[in-house]
Amino acid sequence: NQVKGLWPRWLVLNSRFRSQIDAALERDGAGGYAVMRQHLRRGAADAVHLVMEYERAAWRGDAFLVVYGDMPLWRMETLRRLVEMHQCPTLAHRPRPVISLVTVQVDGASTPRILERYGRVFRDAQGRIVNVVEPGDARASDLALTTSVNPSLYVFDRAWFLKRFDRIRPYPRADGHGDEFHLPPLLAIAAEEGAPVA
């Protein structure tokens, strides 16, 4: 409610934690959300796409914020600043980004261990984000070159997302579930196109 312009608000739930989340929402009296069920566990990009397709005719905004359910402790100010950064690039001549995201700097020994499991942010020589790679999918030599991680907080341009969703390749799971569709590959797609990312 405290982040201007973020409406409608959707919760997309898969069956894995559905009963616990339903109980928590009822217990805490959380309201103002529309709920959509993701019947198969197919990843965050699929969850977002379900909402975008459902809202295709009625959606009024040109961008949307994505917050992962397992990352619930974001400050309202962080959400607000990310949305504002996406909507109002600081330089008048700078085009509006197709993706805006939060990254977290890592600096070795003082970095909290939990950050080690987050996707590593790769940048080009100019500092532009060109990809995010899961630690298990990257070579150790490449990981040594990264200085930030992706905690999965995004704003996407809606039209751009809808046109590129079909280019996301399925990510194979090793836990017996089917393939998933993740959001970070869209960063590599944007880099290939030369589309701005903030």
Helices and strands as residue ranges (DSSP letters): E 10-14, H 18-28, E 34-38, H 44-54, E 63-67, H 76-87, E 99-101, E 104-105, G 108-110, G 113-117, E 119-123, E 129-133, G 135-137, H 140-143, E 148-150, E 153-157, H 158-164, G 165-167, H 185-193
